[in-house]
């Protein structure tokens, strides 16, 4: 009987470096949880400042997700299915917000849609003021999160079996029926994963929001802006909101991994 090969022994240096890195990444998170999840958690969570920040974040990120589905999904499908001149340049431009510093993004949005900006002045003449309003929060979140959904959705549409679509057309299905009954269901796990990642990026947005929308209590002050504001005055709301963000981030990562695992198994 041939002897089975022994499992390779882990190098001590790799174990040491892995332990140091794990401790470095986990320790700050554990400190936030232990400092935030105390007896004062629920009273602080019920405070007007915390409730207002949560409400603004949920409403604005919800609007951002809706715009992502309506605006980005068709673009992802086009990029996945068609080749055209300048496609690589267009894809690079659409991915640019991923590497662009958020403060630079906020400055660009302000110079474009702010008072006196390229489009801000004509919009103001029409009675529409975007800067330093809840709409500005949504636009900032949309700008920084759209590439995350676009990349994942595009991969989803590329993964759909073209033979299944062709068979449906052979059976008499229209293009709309093929998309609704074949393409969309098969790409749906990718779309969900992309939306979760985009929502997490929108929820954590700070730099572009504070420049373009400001930090107005109950209007544009999101969770991240509320944490920053509370650090200068009352630490309790900052700790509570930080703990909430840690728990939400952990839950989102579990959801993304679960969706990816089911997609691979299915």
C-alpha positions in Angstrom: 0.0 0.0 0.0 1.5 3.3 -1.0 1.9 5.7 1.9 -0.1 8.8 1.7 1.8 12.0 1.3 2.1 14.0 4.5 0.5 17.4 4.7 3.1 20.2 4.2 4.2 21.8 7.5 3.3 25.4 7.8 6.4 27.6 8.0 6.8 29.2 11.5 7.5 32.6 10.0 4.2 32.5 7.9 2.3 31.6 11.1 3.9 34.4 13.0 3.2 37.0 10.3 -0.3 35.7 9.9 -1.0 36.0 13.6 0.4 39.5 13.7 -1.7 40.6 10.7 -4.9 38.9 12.2 -4.3 40.6 15.5 -3.8 44.0 13.8 -7.0 43.7 11.8 -9.2 42.2 14.6 -8.1 44.2 17.6 -9.5 47.6 16.6 -12.8 45.9 15.7 -13.0 44.2 19.1 -12.2 47.4 20.9 -15.0 49.2 19.0 -17.5 46.4 19.9 -16.5 46.2 23.6 -16.6 50.0 23.9 -19.9 50.4 21.9 -21.9 47.4 23.1 -22.3 48.4 26.7 -25.3 49.1 29.0 -25.5 52.6 27.3 -25.9 51.1 23.9 -29.7 51.1 23.7 -30.2 54.6 25.3 -27.6 56.1 23.0 -29.1 54.3 20.0 -32.5 55.9 20.8 -31.0 59.4 21.0 -32.2 61.9 18.3 -28.7 62.3 16.9 -28.2 58.6 16.3 -31.8 58.0 15.1 -31.5 60.9 12.7 -28.2 59.6 11.2 -29.6 56.1 10.8 -32.7 57.5 9.1 -30.8 59.6 6.7 -28.4 56.8 5.8 -31.2 54.3 5.2 -33.3 56.6 3.1 -30.4 57.9 1.0 -28.8 54.5 0.5 -32.2 53.0 -0.5 -32.6 55.7 -3.1 -29.1 55.0 -4.3 -29.8 51.3 -4.7 -32.9 52.1 -6.8 -30.9 54.4 -9.1 -28.2 51.7 -9.4 -30.7 49.1 -10.6 -32.4 51.6 -13.0 -29.2 53.2 -14.4 -26.4 50.8 -14.1 -28.0 47.5 -14.9 -28.6 48.3 -18.6 -25.1 49.6 -19.0 -23.7 46.5 -17.4 -25.7 44.4 -19.9 -24.5 46.4 -22.9 -20.8 46.2 -21.8 -21.2 42.4 -21.3 -22.8 41.7 -24.6 -21.4 44.1 -27.2 -18.0 45.1 -28.4 -17.5 48.5 -29.9 -14.7 51.0 -30.5 -13.6 52.8 -27.4 -15.1 50.2 -25.1 -11.9 49.8 -23.0 -11.7 53.5 -22.5 -15.4 53.7 -21.4 -14.9 50.8 -19.0 -11.9 52.6 -17.5 -13.8 55.8 -17.1 -16.7 54.0 -15.4 -14.3 52.3 -13.0 -12.5 55.5 -12.2 -14.4 56.3 -9.0 -13.0 53.1 -7.4 -9.5 54.6 -7.4 -10.4 58.3 -7.2 -10.0 59.8 -3.7 -13.5 60.5 -2.3 -12.5 64.1 -1.5 -11.7 64.6 -5.2 -15.0 63.1 -6.1 -16.8 65.5 -3.8 -14.9 68.4 -5.3 -15.9 67.3 -8.8 -19.5 66.9 -7.8 -19.6 70.3 -6.2 -18.0 72.0 -9.2 -20.5 70.3 -11.4 -23.8 70.5 -9.5 -23.0 73.1 -6.9 -24.1 76.7 -7.0 -22.3 78.3 -9.8 -21.1 75.0 -11.1 -21.3 73.7 -14.7 -24.8 72.3 -14.3 -25.6 73.8 -10.9 -26.3 77.3 -12.2 -28.8 76.2 -14.9 -30.5 73.9 -12.4 -30.8 76.7 -9.8 -32.5 78.9 -12.4 -35.0 76.1 -12.8 -35.6 76.1 -9.1 -33.5 72.9 -8.4 -30.7 73.1 -5.8 -28.7 69.9 -5.3 -25.7 70.8 -3.3 -26.1 70.5 0.5 -29.3 68.6 0.3 -30.4 65.0 0.7 -30.2 64.7 -3.1 -26.5 65.6 -2.9 -26.0 62.7 -0.5 -27.6 60.3 -3.0 -25.5 61.6 -5.9 -22.3 61.3 -3.9 -23.2 57.7 -2.9 -24.2 56.9 -6.5 -20.9 58.2 -7.8 -18.7 56.2 -5.5 -20.7 53.0 -5.4 -21.8 52.6 -9.1 -18.6 50.9 -10.2 -18.9 48.1 -7.6 -22.3 47.1 -8.9 -21.3 47.7 -12.5 -18.4 45.3 -12.4 -20.3 42.5 -10.6 -23.4 42.9 -12.8 -21.3 42.9 -15.9 -19.7 39.6 -14.8 -23.1 38.2 -14.1 -24.4 38.9 -17.6 -21.2 37.5 -19.1 -21.7 34.3 -17.2 -25.1 33.6 -18.6 -25.1 30.7 -21.0 -25.8 32.0 -24.5 -27.0 28.6 -25.7 -29.9 28.8 -23.2 -30.9 32.1 -24.6 -30.6 30.9 -28.2 -32.7 27.9 -27.4 -35.4 30.1 -25.9 -35.4 32.3 -29.1 -35.7 29.1 -31.2 -38.8 28.2 -29.2 -40.3 31.5 -30.2 -39.5 33.7 -27.2 -39.0 37.4 -27.8 -35.9 39.3 -26.7 -37.9 40.7 -23.8 -39.0 37.2 -22.7 -35.5 35.9 -23.0 -34.1 38.6 -20.8 -36.9 38.3 -18.2 -37.1 34.5 -18.1 -33.5 33.4 -18.9 -30.9 36.2 -18.6 -32.2 38.0 -15.5 -32.7 34.8 -13.3 -29.3 33.4 -14.2 -27.5 36.7 -13.6 -29.6 37.5 -10.5 -27.1 36.1 -7.9 -24.4 38.3 -9.3 -26.7 41.4 -9.2 -27.5 40.7 -5.6 -23.9 40.4 -4.7 -23.1 43.7 -6.6 -25.9 45.5 -4.9 -24.7 44.4 -1.4 -21.2 45.6 -2.2 -22.5 48.9 -3.6 -24.8 49.4 -0.6 -21.9 48.9 1.8 -19.8 51.4 -0.1 -22.6 53.9 -0.1 -23.3 53.4 3.6 -19.6 54.1 4.4 -19.2 57.1 2.1 -17.6 60.1 3.9 -15.3 62.3 1.8 -17.5 63.1 -1.2 -20.6 63.5 1.0 -19.2 66.0 3.4 -17.8 68.2 0.6 -20.9 68.0 -1.7 -23.7 67.6 0.8 -22.3 68.9 4.1 -23.2 67.6 7.5 -26.7 69.0 8.3 -28.4 67.2 11.3 -31.4 65.3 10.1 -30.9 66.2 6.5 -27.5 65.2 5.1 -25.7 63.8 8.2 -25.2 60.1 7.5 -23.9 57.6 10.0 -20.3 58.2 9.0 -20.6 61.9 9.3 -22.4 61.5 12.6 -19.5 59.5 14.0 -17.1 62.2 12.9 -19.2 64.9 14.5 -19.7 63.0 17.7 -16.0 62.4 18.2 -15.6 66.1 18.7 -18.2 66.4 21.4 -20.0 63.3 22.8 -18.2 60.0 22.4 -21.1 57.8 23.2 -23.0 58.2 19.9 -19.8 57.7 18.0 -19.1 54.4 19.8 -22.7 53.2 19.3 -22.7 54.0 15.6 -19.3 52.5 15.1 -20.5 49.3 16.7 -23.5 49.3 14.5 -21.3 49.8 11.4 -19.1 46.9 12.5 -22.1 44.6 12.9 -23.6 45.7 9.6 -20.3 45.2 7.8 -19.9 41.7 9.3 -23.4 40.8 8.2 -22.9 42.1 4.7 -19.7 40.1 4.3 -21.5 36.9 5.4 -24.3 37.7 3.0 -21.9 38.2 0.1 -20.0 35.0 0.9 -23.3 33.1 1.1 -24.5 34.4 -2.2 -21.2 33.6 -3.9 -21.1 30.1 -2.4 -24.6 29.4 -3.6 -23.8 30.7 -7.1 -20.8 28.4 -7.3 -22.7 25.4 -6.1 -25.7 26.2 -8.4 
